[in-house]
Amino acid sequence: MTKPIRYESLVPPRDDEERELMDPESWDWESSQEGEPAPNAGAILEVRFTREEFFALARLARENGLNPVEFLRQTALDRIATGARAS
């Protein structure tokens, strides 16, 4: 069983224009168009490290011939590929 789609916002509108745009009753349902999904959709993550953590990460990355970002990416993908569980 699928859940019904919720159209209401989780945050209140900032002004009258946004209130109207957020109101499903004001939408033109008869003229809707289906869009094409992005062919290579993905996500960009922002992660904060302390100075000491970053230096240790950079050292490990350098030892593996990678920059820190690629080292983190490869490490995470390797864990996913092996089905490793978080400790």
C-alpha positions in Angstrom: 0.0 0.0 0.0 1.4 3.4 -0.9 1.1 6.4 1.2 -0.8 9.5 -0.2 1.4 12.3 -1.4 1.6 15.3 1.0 1.7 18.6 -0.7 1.8 20.9 2.3 5.0 22.5 3.3 6.9 21.7 6.5 7.8 25.4 6.9 5.4 28.3 6.8 5.5 30.6 3.8 7.6 33.8 4.1 5.2 36.1 2.2 2.0 36.2 0.2 3.7 35.2 -3.1 5.3 32.2 -1.5 2.0 31.3 0.2 0.2 31.3 -3.2 3.0 29.2 -4.8 2.8 26.7 -2.0 -1.0 26.3 -2.3 -1.9 23.2 -4.3 -5.3 24.7 -5.0 -3.6 27.5 -7.1 -1.5 25.1 -9.2 -2.4 24.5 -12.9 -2.8 20.7 -12.8 -4.2 20.6 -16.4 -0.9 22.0 -17.9 1.6 20.0 -15.9 4.7 18.7 -17.8 6.8 15.7 -16.9 10.5 16.5 -16.6 13.5 14.3 -17.5 15.5 13.1 -14.5 19.1 14.1 -14.3 21.2 11.3 -16.0 24.0 11.4 -13.4 22.3 12.6 -10.3 24.3 12.5 -7.1 25.1 14.1 -3.8 27.8 16.4 -2.6 28.6 16.0 1.1 30.2 18.5 3.4 32.2 17.0 6.3 34.0 18.9 9.1 37.3 17.5 10.5 39.4 18.9 13.3 42.8 20.1 12.3 44.4 17.0 13.7 41.9 14.7 12.0 42.5 16.4 8.7 46.3 16.1 9.0 45.9 12.4 9.7 43.5 12.0 6.8 45.8 13.9 4.4 48.7 11.7 5.5 46.7 8.5 4.8 45.5 9.8 1.5 49.1 10.8 0.4 50.3 7.3 1.4 47.7 5.9 -0.9 48.5 8.3 -3.8 45.2 10.1 -3.4 44.0 13.5 -2.3 41.9 13.6 0.9 38.5 13.9 -0.9 39.2 11.0 -3.3 40.6 8.9 -0.4 37.4 9.4 1.6 35.3 8.6 -1.5 37.2 5.4 -2.3 37.2 4.3 1.4 33.5 4.7 1.6 32.8 3.0 -1.7 35.1 0.1 -0.7 33.1 -0.3 2.5 29.9 -0.3 0.5 31.2 -2.8 -2.0 32.3 -5.3 0.7 29.1 -4.9 2.7 31.0 -3.8 5.7 28.9 -2.7 8.6 29.6 0.4 10.7 31.2 -0.4 14.0 
